[in-house]
Amino acid sequence: MSLNLTTERLPGSKLEIRVEADAAEIEKAYDRVFSLLAEQAQVPGFRPGRAPRAILERRFPAEDLRRMAWREFLENSFAPALEELKIRPLGEPELPDLEDVEAFQRGQEFELVTTVAVHPEPSLPDYHALKLVAPSAEVTSEDVDEQLERLRLAHARREVADRDEVAEGDSVSVCVHVTDAQTGEELDHSDSEVTAGAEGDSELARRLVGAKKGEDLEFEMPLSEPQPDPELVGKQARLKAQVEQIHEVILPDLDEEFAKSVDETLETVEDLREYVKGRLQEQFDRQRQRALRDLAIALVDAGTRMELPESLVQSMTNAETRKLHEHLVGEGLSQEAALEMLQDRETGLLEQAAMDAMQNLRLHYIFQALAEAEGLEPGEEDVDRALVDYAREYGLEAGHLRQMVDMQPESEHQFHDQALRRLVVDRLLESAEVQEVARDAYPLMARRLLEEAHEQAQKGAVPVAPETPDLPESSDQEKREPEAPVEEAPEPEQTEES
C-alpha cells in the first residue's frame, strides 16, 4: 500500500480525502527527520552528518521527533500525492493538529480523513447544437421613415405657442407631484418636459393633449419602471401635473437643405435615405450579433448546474462591496456617507453586490469549463484584438493602452479573459441553429428559450446564498491599486465581449 489517497465529492464544492499509509511510509518520514538532524545537530565527537541515529534518538524527545516526522510526512508524502491527483484546492486541507492524530506512530499503519474546498466543476448542458433566436437585421422603409422623423425632431425648433391649449406633438413644461394614492405621502416632485401625444409612452403624455395652460391634471395610475426606489414599482399613485408652458415643435422640411444639415456630403433626400439606411444597417447588425452571443452564453448558464463554495462567494462579495464603496467615494461621497448608503437595506446595494459576485463566479467557471472541453486557448493575436476592442469602446488610443499594460503587466489577464470568452462564444455559434425573428418578437422568444433551459436543467447543486458581506471601514481605508490598466477607463465587465 505504502501511501494511498482516495477522494469523494461533498456538497458545497468540498472534497473528502482519505489518506492511508503503512508503517513503512511513516518510517520514511522519520528517516528524513534523522537525515536532517544528522546534518544540522552538533553532536560532540561526530562530524556533521555522521552522528548515529541511536544517539540522535536519545538526544531528542520522542514527541519532538514525532512532530518533525508529521511535518515531513505532510510536506514530502501527502502534498506530492495530492498534487498527482490534480486536485485544484481553494485553500489548505483542514488537517488536524498532531495532538489529535494519535494514530501517527512509528511501526503502525496510519489513516486520516480530511476535507478541502475545491474549485467547482460545472455540469454543462449539451451546448453543441444550441437553438437560438436572433433579431432580424433587415432595414425596412418604415425603419428609415421613423429614423428620419427622429432626425427631424432632433433638428426641430421649439417656440412658445401663442395658444393656451396643448396640441399633439407639443413640448409641455409641467410641474409634477406624485403621492401615494392610499396614504397621501409624497413620493416625488419634479419639473419635466413632456411631449404630448395620444400615442405617447406615458399616461401623462396622453392626458396632456387638450389640456390648458395653468390647468391641473389629476389622475391615478400604477407606477412603472424605472423608479428611484424599486419598491415603488407597481404602487398605485396619484399624479397632479400643472401645465406651466407650451412649446410648439417646428420640424424642418424634409428637403435637400435638411439633408446637408445632417451630413454635408448629402445632396438629395434620396441620398439622405440611403445614408440613414446604411447607418441603421450597421446598428441592426451589431444589435443582432450582440443579442445572439449574449443569448448563447445565457442558455448555457441557464442549463448549467454548479455548486459555488460559500467561502469563495463570500470573498468575492466582499471584493464587490469594496469596489462599490470606492466607486461611491469617487463620485464625491465621504467615506461615512458611502458606508451609510451601503448599509441602507432599501438601496439594495449589498444584495446587488452579492448577486453580481455570484453571477461573475458562475460565468468564470462556465467559460473555463467550455474552453477546457474545447481545447481553446487565446494566442497573442486574440489578446491584442481584445485590447484594441477595449480601446475602441472606451475612446482610448490603442498604442497608449498597450504602454499602460506594459507598465502594469498584471492587468493583461483581463484581455486574456476577454479573448478566451470570444473564442468560446465563437465555438458555441459554429454549431448553433439560429432562427431569425422580428425585432419586437425577440425579447419574448429569447425569454422562452431561457425558461425552457431552466426547466430542463436537472435538479442538483445550487449556488450558496452569501452572508452579509463585510463592509469597508468608515475611515483610514487602505488605498488599493486600480485593476483596470488605465484609471480613466472602466474595467471590462465579466460578460462576453463587454
ZIVEN-V95265 format. One record per backbone hydrogen bond with DSSP energy under -0.5 kcal/mol. CO is the residue of the C=O (numbers start at 1). NH is the residue of the N-H. Records with the same first field share a line. If there is no record, write none. Layout:
# ZIVEN-V95265
CO: NH + NH
This chain:
# ZIVEN-V95265
1: 3
2: 22
4: 20
6: 18
8: 16
10: 14
13: 118
14: 10
15: 116
16: 8 + 18
17: 19 + 114
18: 6 + 20
19: 112
20: 4
21: 110
22: 25 + 26
23: 27
24: 28
25: 29
26: 30
27: 31
28: 32
29: 33
30: 34
31: 35
32: 36
33: 37
34: 38
35: 39
36: 40
37: 41
38: 49
41: 43
42: 44
43: 46
47: 50
52: 56
53: 57
54: 58
55: 59
56: 60
61: 65
62: 66
63: 67
64: 68
65: 69
66: 70
67: 71
68: 72
69: 73
70: 74
71: 75
72: 76
73: 77 + 78
74: 79
77: 81
78: 82
79: 83
80: 84
81: 85
82: 87
83: 86
87: 89
88: 119
93: 95
97: 100
98: 101
100: 102
101: 104
103: 105
105: 108
110: 21
112: 19
114: 17
115: 94
116: 15
117: 90 + 91
120: 122
122: 124
123: 305
125: 127
127: 130
130: 132 + 433
132: 435
134: 437
138: 140
140: 144
141: 145
142: 146
143: 147
144: 148
145: 149
146: 150
147: 151
148: 152
149: 153
150: 154
151: 155
153: 156
157: 159 + 250
159: 248
164: 213
166: 210
167: 170
170: 172 + 196
171: 247
172: 174 + 194
173: 244 + 245
174: 176 + 192
175: 242
176: 190
177: 240
178: 187 + 188
179: 238
180: 184
185: 180
188: 178
190: 176
192: 174 + 194
194: 172 + 196
196: 169
197: 200
202: 206
203: 207
204: 208
205: 197 + 209
206: 209
208: 211
211: 166
212: 215
215: 217 + 243
216: 218
217: 241
219: 239
221: 237
223: 234
228: 230
229: 232
230: 233
232: 235
235: 223 + 237
236: 181
237: 221 + 239
238: 179
239: 219
240: 177
241: 217 + 243
242: 175 + 244
243: 214
245: 173
246: 161
247: 171
248: 159 + 250
249: 251
250: 157
253: 255
255: 259
256: 260
257: 261
258: 262
259: 263
263: 266
268: 272
269: 273
270: 274
271: 275
272: 276
273: 277
274: 278
275: 279
276: 280
277: 281
278: 282
279: 283
280: 284
281: 285
282: 286
283: 287
284: 288
285: 289
286: 290
287: 291
288: 292
289: 293
290: 294
291: 295
292: 296
293: 297
294: 298
295: 299
296: 300
297: 301
298: 302
299: 303
301: 304
305: 123
306: 308
308: 464
309: 313
310: 314
311: 315
312: 316
313: 317
314: 318
315: 319
316: 320
317: 321
318: 322
319: 323
320: 324
321: 325
322: 326
323: 327
324: 328
325: 329
326: 330
327: 331
328: 333
329: 332
334: 338
335: 339
336: 340
337: 341
338: 342
339: 343
340: 344
343: 345
344: 347 + 348
345: 348
348: 352
349: 353
350: 354
351: 355
352: 356
353: 357
354: 358
355: 359
356: 360
357: 361
358: 362
359: 363
360: 364
361: 365
362: 366
363: 367
364: 368
365: 369
366: 370
367: 371
368: 372
369: 373
370: 374
371: 375 + 376
372: 375
379: 383
380: 384
381: 385
382: 386
383: 387
384: 388
385: 389
386: 390
387: 391
388: 392
389: 393
390: 394
391: 396
392: 395
396: 398
397: 401
398: 402
399: 403
400: 404
401: 405
402: 406
403: 407
404: 408
408: 411
409: 412
410: 413
411: 414 + 415
412: 415 + 416
413: 417
414: 418
415: 419
416: 420
417: 421
418: 422
419: 423
420: 424
421: 425
422: 426
423: 427
424: 428
425: 429
426: 430
427: 431
429: 432
432: 434
433: 132
434: 436
435: 134
437: 136
438: 441 + 442
439: 443
441: 445
442: 446
443: 447
444: 448
445: 449
446: 450
447: 451
448: 452
449: 453
450: 454
451: 455
452: 456
453: 457
461: 306
464: 466
486: 489
493: 495
495: 498
